Amino acid sequence: MGDAAKPGGYGQSARPPKIKNKSAAAVQITAEQLIREAYERQGSVQKAPRQKVLDGEELSDYQMRRRREFEEGVRKNRSNIAEWLRYASWEESQNEVKRARSIYERALDVDSRNQTVYIKYAELEMKNKNTNSARNLYDRAVTILPRVSQFWYRYTYMEELLGNVDGAREIFNRWMQWEPEEDAWSAFIKFERRYGETDNARAVFERFVFVHPESKTWLKWAKFEEDLSEPDRVREIFGRAIDRLGEAFMDQHIFISFAKFEVRMKEVERARAIYKYALERLPKAKSQALYNQYTLFEKQYGDREEIEDVVANKRRMQYEAALKHDVHDYDTWIDYVKLEESVAGNFDRTRDIYERAIAEHPNVLDKRLWRRYIYLWLYYALFEETVAKDVERARQVYVACVGLIPHKRFTFAKLWLQYAWFEIRQGDVGAARRGLGQALGMCPKDKLFRGYIELELELRDFDRVRTLYSKYVEFNPTNCATWVEFAKLEAALHETERCQALFELAVEQPTLDMPEVLWKAYIDFEYDQGDYDKTRELYGRLLALTDHVKVWISLARFELTVAADPESRLVAARSVYERAYARLKELRLTEERLVLLEAWREAEVSESQGDVAAVEKKMPRRVRKRRKLDDGSLEEYFDYVFPDDEEQGARFKLLAKAHMWKQKAAAAPVSEPTAATESVSENNDEDEEDGYE
C-alpha cells in the first residue's frame, strides 16, 4: 500500500494528528498580519535589482539596450500610445529632449487626436522653456480639437503666465467663436476682471447671454453689475432678460432675484410691483417658489390687508386648479365664493364667481348633486341681501332658482322657506304666503307644511294654522307627530273638545307610523285634565290593541297615583300587575314577564304596606340550556324558569304518566298484573328523572 496507507502518510486512510494542547498560544498572529506579510514577500520577490552605471561606456550600453527594447515594443504594437509615452518619458529622463520630441511627433503620426500626447508634449516643451514650441503645439491642438476645453484652458493659462495678456485675450476670443460651455465664458469674464477690463467683461456678457440665453446666465450678469454698484445697469439687465425670454421661456427665479435686488436697494414698492406682475403672468405650475417668496416678502414688509390678499390669491389659484379638474365640484365653488365674500368691498368679483358657479348646473337629475348646487343659490341670495344690500337682486336670485328646479321630480323645502322668510323680512307677508302656497300646490312635503305652520305661528294667525294642520293631516294621515302637535295647539288654545276630537280621529286611523306616541299623548292629555275614568278607558282600549309590557306597567303606576287611600291604590295596582302577569304568561312572553315582576317588586318596595315576599316567590331562576341549530351544532343560552310554570309542568307530567300507566295496564295480560305494574313504575321513574334534568 506504500506510505499513503501509513498513519503519517497523505492517503485517503490517513487521519489528522490529534491536538493534545488546545490552549491559546502565547503570541497571537492575526489574519491581517498574515496578509501584510504575504504582500511584503511578494513585493520583495518582484522588485527588480538596481543597476549601477559607473562610466560613460556602460551608460551608452544601457541607453542602447533600453532604446532597442522600446523600439521593439512600439514596433510590435504601434497603436499602443502608452508605450510611446513611456518611451518619450524615458528619453526625457535621460535629458534627450530632441529624441523625446521626435518620439512625441512619431506618436502623433500614429494618433493625431490623442489628448494625452499633446498634453505631455506641451509639458515637455514648457519644462525646457521652449515657449514658442509649446505655443505652436497648443495652436495645433486647438486647431485639430477645438471642442476640447482642456487645451484652451492650458493655452490661455500659459500665455497669462508669460505676461502675454493680449495674446491670452485673443486666444479667448478664438475660443468663444466655437460657443463653448458656460464655464469657458465664466473663465473669460474672470480673466477680464483680473486685469480691470470692466467694459471688456460686459462685452463678453453680451455675447454670453446671446449664446446661452438661460435665466442663470442673466442672473450672473446682474450679479456682476451689482458687485460693481451699478443699480441702473442691473435693472436694465433684468428688463432685457424679461423681454428676451418672453412668457413662454420665463423663469420665476428672474423675478425673484429682481425683487430681492430692489429690496436690497430699499425699493419695497418696486419689489411688490415686480411680484404682482410676475404672479399675473406666470402659470401656477411655474410660480410656486415665486409665490412663497412673495408671501415672505409681504409678511416682512406688508400690512395686514396685503398679507390677506396674498393668502387669498394663493387660495384662488388652488380653487381654479381644482375647478379645472371638476367643474361640478360645488363644495369647491362654495369655498371659492366664501373666500371672495371675505374680501371687503369686492362685490363685482364675488358676483362673477357666483354667476360662474350657478351656470354649472348638474347634468343629471340626482337630488344629492342638486342639493349642493341649491346651496350656491341660497348663499348667493343671502350675499345680495345681507352683504351687498341689494334686495331686488336677492329676490331675482330666489325667483330664478325656483324656476330652475324640476319640481315634478324633486324639490327643496329649504329654498321655499328661505324665500318666504326673506319676504317676511322685507315686510311682504302676502308674497311669503303666496310662495309657500305655490310650493304646497306644486310639491307638498312634510318639511314644507311644518315650515309654513311655524311661520303662521310666529305671525299668531291661528286660523291659518288650523287650516294648514287640516291640510297636513289630509296629506299624510299616518304621521302621529302631526296629530299630536295639532291636538297640543288646540289644548294650548283651551279648545278641549277640539283636542279630544282630534285624538279620537287620530287613533281611529288604520295606519300610523308611531301609534305609541299618539296614545301616550292622548292619555297624558286626559290625565292632565283630571278625567281618570277616561284615562282608564283609554288604557283599556290600548290594551285591547296591544299587550306590551310597558302599557301594563304604565297603567299600574297610574293606579298608584290616582287613588287617595294608600291601601286601595296598592290593591288596584296589584290587580293590574296580576292581570298583566296572567296575560303575559298566557302569551308565553318570558322576558316581558321578568320586566313586569321587577316593576311590580319596585312598586311593593315603594309602598309601606307592600308585600315584597309575594312577588319574590314569582321571580324566575336563571338556567343554562342548549338548543340545536340548523347546522347541527349546539348553542348554549340562558332562559328563565318561573315557579308556577314548574308546578304546572309537574302536574301535566303526572297526569300524562297516569294516562300511560292506564293504557299499559289495559294492554297487558290479566295473569301478569304485577309485572305490568312494575314495568310502568320503572318507566315512570325514568321519566321523572328526565323531566328534572
C-alpha positions in Angstrom: 0.0 0.0 0.0 3.0 2.3 0.4 3.4 5.4 2.5 -0.1 6.7 1.7 -1.7 4.0 3.9 0.5 4.7 6.9 -0.8 6.9 9.7 1.7 9.6 8.8 1.0 9.5 5.1 -1.3 11.6 2.9 -3.7 8.8 1.5 -7.4 8.6 2.0 -7.0 6.5 5.1 -4.7 9.0 6.8 -6.0 10.6 9.9 -5.1 14.1 11.1 -3.0 14.1 14.2 -4.6 14.7 17.5 -4.0 18.1 19.1 -3.1 17.5 22.7 -2.8 21.1 23.8 -5.7 23.3 22.7 -4.9 26.3 24.7 -4.2 29.7 23.1 -0.6 30.4 22.1 1.4 33.0 24.0 1.9 35.1 20.8 -1.2 35.6 18.7 -1.0 36.3 14.9 -4.0 38.0 13.2 -5.2 37.4 9.7 -4.3 41.0 8.9 -0.6 40.4 9.8 -0.5 37.2 7.7 -1.9 39.1 4.6 0.5 42.0 5.1 3.5 39.7 5.4 2.4 37.8 2.2 2.3 41.1 0.3 5.7 42.2 1.6 7.3 39.0 0.5 5.6 39.1 -2.9 6.8 42.7 -3.5 10.4 41.8 -2.4 10.4 38.9 -4.9 9.1 41.0 -7.9 11.3 44.0 -7.2 13.9 44.4 -9.9 17.5 44.8 -8.9 19.1 48.2 -9.1 21.8 48.7 -11.8 24.7 50.9 -11.2 26.4 52.7 -14.1 30.0 53.5 -13.4 31.2 55.2 -16.7 30.1 56.6 -20.0 30.6 53.4 -21.9 28.2 51.5 -19.5 25.7 54.3 -19.8 25.8 54.1 -23.6 25.3 50.4 -23.5 22.4 50.8 -21.1 20.7 53.5 -23.2 21.2 51.5 -26.4 19.7 48.4 -24.8 16.7 50.4 -23.5 16.1 52.1 -26.8 16.2 48.8 -28.5 13.6 47.4 -26.1 11.3 50.5 -26.6 11.7 50.3 -30.3 10.8 46.7 -30.4 7.8 47.4 -28.2 6.4 50.2 -30.4 7.2 48.2 -33.5 5.2 45.2 -32.2 2.2 47.4 -31.1 2.3 50.6 -32.9 -1.1 51.8 -31.7 -0.3 51.4 -28.0 0.1 55.1 -27.1 1.0 54.2 -23.5 4.2 52.6 -24.8 5.1 55.7 -26.8 4.5 57.9 -23.7 6.8 55.7 -21.6 9.4 55.8 -24.4 9.3 59.6 -24.5 9.2 59.9 -20.7 12.4 57.8 -20.5 14.2 59.9 -23.1 13.2 63.0 -21.2 14.7 61.4 -18.0 17.9 60.9 -20.0 17.9 64.7 -20.9 17.4 63.8 -24.5 14.8 66.5 -25.4 15.3 66.2 -29.1 14.8 62.4 -29.0 11.7 62.8 -26.8 10.3 65.4 -29.1 10.9 63.1 -32.0 9.1 60.3 -30.2 6.1 62.5 -29.5 5.9 63.5 -33.1 6.0 59.9 -34.2 3.2 59.2 -31.7 1.1 62.0 -33.1 1.6 60.5 -36.6 0.1 57.3 -35.2 -2.9 59.1 -33.4 -3.1 62.8 -34.2 -6.2 63.3 -31.9 -4.9 61.8 -28.7 -5.2 64.4 -26.0 -2.7 62.9 -23.6 0.1 63.0 -26.2 -0.5 66.7 -26.8 -0.5 67.5 -23.0 2.7 65.5 -22.3 4.4 67.0 -25.3 3.5 70.6 -24.3 4.6 69.9 -20.7 8.0 68.8 -22.1 8.4 72.0 -24.1 7.4 74.2 -21.2 9.7 72.4 -18.8 12.6 73.0 -21.1 11.4 76.7 -21.7 10.7 76.2 -25.3 7.9 78.7 -25.3 7.4 79.1 -29.0 7.3 75.3 -29.5 4.7 75.0 -26.7 2.7 77.8 -28.3 2.8 76.2 -31.7 1.9 72.8 -30.2 -1.2 74.3 -28.4 -2.1 76.1 -31.6 -2.0 72.8 -33.4 -4.1 71.1 -30.7 -6.9 73.7 -30.6 -7.0 73.7 -34.4 -7.4 69.9 -34.6 -9.5 69.5 -31.5 -11.3 72.8 -30.9 -14.0 71.2 -28.7 -11.5 70.0 -26.1 -11.6 72.7 -23.4 -8.6 71.5 -21.6 -6.3 72.7 -24.5 -7.8 76.1 -24.4 -7.5 76.4 -20.6 -3.8 75.4 -20.7 -3.1 77.6 -23.7 -4.6 80.8 -22.1 -3.0 79.9 -18.8 0.4 79.6 -20.4 0.1 83.0 -22.1 -1.1 84.6 -18.9 1.8 83.2 -17.0 4.1 84.6 -19.7 2.5 88.0 -19.3 1.0 88.0 -22.8 -2.4 89.4 -21.8 -3.3 90.5 -25.3 -2.3 87.1 -26.6 -4.4 85.3 -24.0 -7.4 87.6 -24.8 -7.0 86.8 -28.5 -7.0 83.0 -27.6 -10.2 83.5 -25.5 -11.8 85.3 -28.5 -10.9 82.4 -30.8 -12.3 80.0 -28.2 -15.6 81.9 -27.8 -16.2 81.7 -31.6 -16.8 78.0 -31.1 -19.6 78.8 -28.5 -18.3 76.6 -25.7 -19.9 75.7 -22.4 -20.7 78.2 -19.7 -17.5 77.6 -17.7 -15.4 78.8 -20.6 -17.4 82.1 -20.7 -17.0 82.5 -17.0 -13.3 81.9 -17.3 -13.0 84.6 -19.9 -15.0 87.1 -17.7 -12.8 86.3 -14.7 -9.8 86.9 -16.9 -11.0 90.4 -17.9 -11.9 91.2 -14.3 -8.5 90.2 -13.1 -7.0 92.9 -15.3 -9.7 95.5 -14.5 -11.2 95.5 -18.0 -14.8 96.0 -17.0 -16.0 97.1 -20.4 -14.5 94.0 -22.0 -16.2 91.9 -19.4 -19.6 93.5 -20.2 -18.9 92.8 -23.9 -18.2 89.2 -23.1 -21.5 89.0 -21.1 -23.3 90.4 -24.1 -22.1 87.6 -26.2 -22.6 85.1 -23.3 -26.3 85.8 -22.9 -26.8 85.6 -26.7 -25.1 82.1 -26.9 -26.7 80.8 -23.6 -30.0 82.7 -23.1 -30.9 80.8 -19.9 -32.1 82.6 -16.7 -28.9 81.7 -14.8 -26.8 83.5 -17.4 -28.8 86.7 -17.0 -28.6 86.3 -13.2 -24.8 86.1 -13.4 -24.6 89.2 -15.4 -26.9 91.0 -13.0 -24.8 89.8 -10.1 -21.7 91.1 -11.9 -23.2 94.6 -12.3 -24.5 94.6 -8.7 -21.0 93.9 -7.5 -19.8 96.9 -9.4 -22.6 99.0 -7.7 -24.4 99.8 -10.9 -28.1 99.5 -9.9 -29.4 101.2 -13.1 -27.5 98.7 -15.2 -28.8 95.8 -13.1 -32.4 97.0 -13.7 -31.7 97.3 -17.4 -30.3 93.7 -17.5 -33.4 92.3 -15.7 -35.6 94.2 -18.1 -33.8 92.9 -21.1 -34.0 89.4 -19.7 -37.7 89.6 -19.2 -38.2 90.9 -22.8 -35.7 88.4 -24.3 -37.1 85.3 -22.6 -40.8 86.1 -23.1 -43.7 84.4 -21.3 -43.0 81.1 -22.9 -39.4 80.7 -21.5 -39.7 82.9 -18.5 -38.3 81.6 -15.2 -39.7 82.6 -11.9 -36.1 83.0 -10.5 -35.6 86.0 -12.7 -38.4 87.9 -10.9 -37.4 86.6 -7.5 -33.8 87.9 -8.0 -35.1 91.1 -9.4 -37.4 91.7 -6.5 -34.8 90.8 -3.9 -32.4 93.2 -5.6 -35.0 96.0 -5.2 -35.4 95.1 -1.6 -31.6 95.4 -1.1 -31.9 98.8 -2.8 -34.6 99.8 -0.3 -37.2 99.9 -3.1 -40.0 98.0 -1.4 -42.8 99.2 -3.7 -40.8 98.3 -6.8 -40.3 94.8 -5.4 -44.1 94.4 -4.7 -44.9 95.6 -8.2 -42.4 93.0 -9.6 -44.0 90.2 -7.6 -47.5 91.1 -8.6 -46.5 91.5 -12.3 -44.9 88.0 -12.3 -47.8 86.3 -10.5 -50.3 87.7 -13.0 -48.3 86.4 -16.0 -46.7 83.1 -14.9 -48.8 80.0 -14.6 -49.2 78.3 -11.2 -47.1 75.3 -12.2 -44.1 77.7 -12.8 -44.6 80.1 -9.9 -44.7 78.2 -6.7 -41.4 79.4 -5.4 -42.3 82.9 -6.6 -45.5 82.9 -4.6 -43.6 81.6 -1.5 -41.1 84.4 -1.7 -43.9 86.9 -2.2 -45.6 85.6 0.9 -42.4 86.0 2.9 -41.9 89.5 1.4 -45.4 90.6 2.5 -45.0 89.2 5.9 -41.9 91.2 6.3 -42.8 94.5 4.6 -46.6 94.4 4.0 -49.5 95.3 6.2 -52.4 93.1 7.2 -54.5 93.8 4.1 -51.7 92.9 1.8 -50.9 89.7 3.6 -54.5 88.7 3.4 -54.5 89.5 -0.3 -51.5 87.2 -0.7 -53.3 84.4 1.1 -56.4 85.0 -0.9 -54.5 84.8 -4.2 -52.9 81.5 -3.2 -56.3 80.0 -2.4 -57.8 81.4 -5.6 -55.1 79.6 -7.6 -55.9 76.4 -5.7 -59.6 76.7 -6.3 -59.2 77.4 -10.0 -56.9 74.4 -10.4 -59.5 72.2 -8.6 -62.4 73.5 -10.8 -60.4 72.8 -14.0 -60.3 69.2 -12.9 -64.0 69.0 -12.0 -66.3 72.0 -12.8 -69.2 70.4 -10.9 -67.4 70.3 -7.6 -69.9 72.5 -5.8 -68.1 72.3 -2.4 -65.1 74.0 -4.1 -67.4 76.6 -5.6 -68.9 77.3 -2.2 -65.4 77.7 -0.6 -64.4 79.9 -3.5 -67.4 82.3 -3.1 -66.9 82.4 0.7 -63.3 83.5 0.0 -64.4 86.3 -2.2 -67.0 87.4 0.3 -64.4 87.7 2.9 -62.6 90.3 0.8 -64.2 93.6 1.8 -65.9 95.6 -0.9 -65.2 93.0 -3.7 -68.8 92.8 -4.8 -68.2 92.6 -8.5 -65.7 89.8 -8.3 -67.9 87.9 -5.8 -70.9 88.2 -8.2 -68.8 87.0 -11.0 -67.8 83.8 -9.1 -71.4 83.2 -8.1 -72.6 83.6 -11.7 -69.9 81.2 -12.9 -70.9 78.7 -10.2 -74.6 78.7 -10.8 -74.1 78.4 -14.6 -72.6 74.9 -14.0 -75.9 73.1 -13.1 -75.9 69.3 -12.7 -76.3 67.3 -15.9 -78.3 64.5 -14.2 -81.5 64.7 -12.1 -79.8 63.4 -8.9 -81.1 65.2 -5.8 -77.9 64.6 -4.0 -76.0 66.6 -6.6 -78.7 69.2 -6.8 -78.6 69.7 -3.1 -75.1 71.2 -3.1 -76.0 73.2 -6.2 -79.0 74.8 -4.5 -76.8 75.8 -1.6 -74.9 78.0 -4.0 -78.2 79.8 -4.9 -79.1 80.3 -1.2 -75.6 81.7 -0.4 -75.9 84.0 -3.4 -79.3 85.3 -2.3 -78.0 85.8 1.3 -75.0 87.6 0.0 -77.1 90.0 -2.0 -79.4 90.6 0.9 -77.0 90.9 3.8 -73.7 91.9 2.3 -74.4 93.8 -0.9 -77.8 95.2 0.5 -79.4 94.7 -2.9 -82.9 93.4 -2.0 -84.3 93.3 -5.5 -81.3 91.4 -6.8 -81.7 88.9 -4.0 -85.4 88.4 -4.9 -84.4 87.8 -8.5 -82.0 85.1 -7.4 -84.7 83.3 -5.4 -87.2 83.5 -8.3 -84.6 82.3 -10.8 -83.7 79.3 -8.6 -87.3 78.4 -8.0 -87.9 78.3 -11.7 -84.8 76.2 -12.3 -85.7 73.2 -10.1 -87.6 70.3 -11.7 -90.3 70.2 -9.0 -92.1 67.3 -10.6 -89.1 65.1 -9.8 -88.0 66.6 -6.5 -88.0 69.9 -4.7 -86.2 71.6 -1.8 -88.3 72.8 1.1 -85.3 74.8 2.4 -85.4 77.0 -0.7 -89.1 77.8 -0.4 -88.8 78.5 3.3 -85.8 80.8 2.9 -87.7 82.6 0.2 -90.7 83.1 2.4 -88.7 84.3 5.4 -86.9 86.7 3.0 -90.2 88.2 2.1 -91.2 88.4 5.7 -88.0 90.3 6.5 -89.0 92.7 3.7 -92.5 93.1 5.2 -94.3 91.5 2.4 -96.3 88.7 4.2 -98.6 88.2 1.2 -95.7 87.3 -1.0 -94.4 84.9 1.5 -97.8 83.1 1.8 -98.2 83.1 -2.0 -94.7 81.4 -2.3 -95.4 78.7 0.3 -98.9 78.2 -1.1 -97.4 77.7 -4.6 -94.9 75.2 -3.1 -97.7 73.2 -1.4 -99.7 73.2 -4.6 -96.8 72.0 -6.7 -94.8 69.7 -4.5 -96.3 69.2 -1.0 -94.0 67.6 1.6 -93.8 67.4 5.4 -91.0 69.9 5.8 -92.9 72.5 3.8 -96.0 72.0 6.0 -94.0 72.3 9.2 -92.2 75.4 8.0 -95.4 77.1 6.8 -97.1 76.3 10.2 -94.1 77.6 12.1 -94.3 80.9 10.1 -98.0 81.3 10.8 -97.4 80.6 14.5 -94.9 83.4 14.6 -97.5 85.6 13.0 -100.1 84.4 15.5 -102.6 83.6 12.8 -104.2 80.5 14.5 -107.0 80.1 11.9 -104.4 79.7 9.2 -102.5 77.3 11.4 -105.6 75.2 11.9 -106.2 75.2 8.1 -102.6 74.2 7.4 -102.8 71.4 10.0 -106.0 70.1 8.4 -104.3 70.1 5.0 -101.3 68.4 6.6 -103.2 65.5 8.1 -105.1 65.1 4.9 -101.8 64.9 3.0 -100.2 62.5 5.5 -102.7 60.9 8.0 -100.2 58.3 9.2 -97.9 60.9 10.8 -98.6 60.7 14.5 -96.4 63.7 15.3 -98.7 65.9 13.2 -101.8 64.8 15.1 -100.1 65.3 18.4 -98.9 68.8 17.5 -102.4 69.7 16.2 -104.0 68.5 19.4 -101.4 70.3 21.5 -102.2 73.5 19.6 -105.9 73.1 20.4 -105.1 72.3 24.1 -103.0 75.5 24.3 -105.9 77.5 22.9 -108.1 75.8 25.6 -110.2 74.0 23.0 -110.6 70.8 24.9 -113.4 69.3 22.8 -111.4 70.0 19.6 -108.4 68.4 21.2 -110.4 65.3 22.2 -112.0 65.1 18.8 -108.6 65.2 17.1 -107.2 62.5 19.3 -110.2 60.3 18.6 -109.9 60.9 14.9 -106.2 60.1 15.1 -106.5 56.8 17.0 -109.1 55.6 14.5 -106.7 55.9 11.6 -106.0 52.4 10.1 -102.3 53.1 9.7 -100.0 55.1 12.0 -96.2 55.4 12.0 -95.8 55.7 15.8 -99.1 54.8 17.5 -97.5 54.5 20.9 -96.6 58.2 20.8 -100.1 59.2 19.9 -101.8 57.0 22.6 -99.3 58.3 25.2 -100.1 61.9 24.2 -103.9 61.2 24.4 -103.6 59.5 27.8 -101.4 62.3 29.2 -103.9 64.9 28.0 -106.8 63.2 29.8 -104.7 62.7 32.9 -103.8 66.4 32.9 -107.5 67.2 32.6 -108.1 65.1 35.7 -110.5 62.7 34.0 -109.2 59.4 35.5 -112.2 57.4 34.3 -111.5 58.5 30.7 -107.8 57.7 31.3 -108.7 54.1 32.4 -110.9 53.7 29.4 -108.1 54.8 27.1 -105.7 52.3 28.8 -108.3 49.6 28.3 -108.7 50.4 24.6 -105.0 50.4 24.2 -104.6 47.0 25.9 -107.2 45.7 23.6 -104.9 46.6 20.7 -101.5 45.6 22.3 -100.2 43.6 25.2 -96.9 45.5 25.5 -95.5 45.2 29.0 -94.8 49.0 29.2 -98.5 49.7 28.8 -99.4 47.4 31.7 -96.7 49.0 33.9 -97.9 52.4 32.9 -101.5 51.5 33.9 -100.3 50.1 37.2 -98.3 53.3 38.0 -101.3 55.3 37.0 -103.4 53.4 39.6 -100.7 54.0 42.2 -101.1 57.8 41.7 -104.8 58.4 41.4 -106.3 56.8 44.5 -106.3 58.8 47.7 -106.1 55.8 50.1 -102.7 54.0 50.0 -104.3 50.6 50.6 -106.9 51.0 47.8 -104.4 52.2 45.3 -102.0 49.4 46.1 -104.8 46.9 45.7 -105.7 48.4 42.3 -102.1 48.3 41.2 -101.7 44.7 42.3 -104.9 43.8 40.3 -103.3 45.4 37.2 -100.0 43.6 37.8 -101.8 40.2 38.3 -103.9 40.7 35.2 -100.7 41.6 33.2 -98.8 38.7 34.6 -101.6 36.2 33.7 -101.8 37.7 30.2 -98.1 37.6 29.6 -97.9 34.1 30.9 -100.7 33.1 28.6 -98.7 34.6 25.7 -95.5 32.9 26.9 -93.5 36.1 26.9 -90.7 35.2 29.3 -88.6 38.4 29.3 -91.7 40.6 29.4 -92.8 38.7 32.5 -89.5 39.3 34.2 -89.6 43.1 33.4 -93.2 43.2 34.8 -92.2 41.4 38.0 -89.2 43.8 38.5 -91.6 46.8 38.2 -94.1 45.1 40.5 -91.4 44.5 43.1 -90.3 48.1 42.9 -93.9 49.2 43.5 -94.2 46.9 46.5 -90.9 48.2 47.9 -92.0 51.9 47.5 -95.2 51.3 49.5 -95.1 50.9 53.2 -97.8 48.2 53.1 -96.2 46.3 50.2 -95.8 42.6 50.1 -92.4 42.0 48.5 -92.2 38.4 49.5 -95.2 37.5 47.4 -93.5 39.0 44.3 -90.2 37.3 45.2 -91.9 33.9 45.1 -92.9 34.6 41.5 -89.4 35.7 40.4 -87.8 33.2 38.0 -84.4 31.5 38.3 -81.9 31.7 35.5 -80.9 28.4 33.9 -78.5 27.5 31.2 -79.9 25.4 28.3 -78.8 24.1 24.9 -80.5 24.2 21.6 -79.7 22.6 18.3 -79.0 25.0 15.4 -79.8 24.5 11.7 -76.2 23.3 11.0 -76.4 20.6 13.6 -74.3 22.3 16.2 -75.4 23.1 19.8 -75.7 26.5 21.2 -75.9 27.4 24.9 -78.3 30.1 26.0 -79.8 31.4 29.2 -83.5 31.1 30.0 -85.8 31.9 32.9 -87.9 29.3 34.7 -90.8 30.6 36.7 -92.0 28.6 39.8 -95.6 28.5 38.6 -94.5 27.1 35.3 -92.7 24.3 37.1 -95.7 23.4 39.2 -97.9 23.4 36.2 -95.4 21.3 34.3 -95.1 18.8 37.1 -98.9 18.4 37.2 -99.0 17.9 33.5 -96.3 15.3 33.7 -98.0 13.4 36.5 -101.3 13.3 34.6 -99.5 12.1 31.4 -97.8 9.3 33.3 -101.2 8.2 34.8 -102.7 8.0 31.4 -99.7 6.0 30.2 -99.9 3.6 33.1 -103.6 3.1 32.4 -103.0 2.3 28.7 -100.2 -0.2 29.5 -102.4 -1.8 32.2 -105.2 -2.3 29.8 -103.0 -3.7 27.1 -101.2 -6.2 29.5 -102.5 -9.8 30.1 -104.6 -10.4 33.2 -102.4 -13.1 34.5 -99.4 -10.7 34.9 -100.6 -7.7 36.7 -97.6 -7.5 39.0 -95.1 -7.4 36.1 -97.0 -4.7 34.3 -97.2 -2.6 37.3 -93.5 -2.9 38.0 -92.8 -2.0 34.3 -94.9 1.1 34.5 -93.3 2.1 37.8 -89.8 1.8 36.3 -90.8 3.9 33.3 -92.3 6.5 35.5 -89.1 6.8 37.4 -87.1 7.3 34.3 -89.5 10.0 33.0 -89.3 11.9 36.3 -85.6 11.9 36.1 -85.6 13.2 32.6 -88.0 15.9 33.5 -85.9 17.0 36.4 -82.9 17.3 34.1 
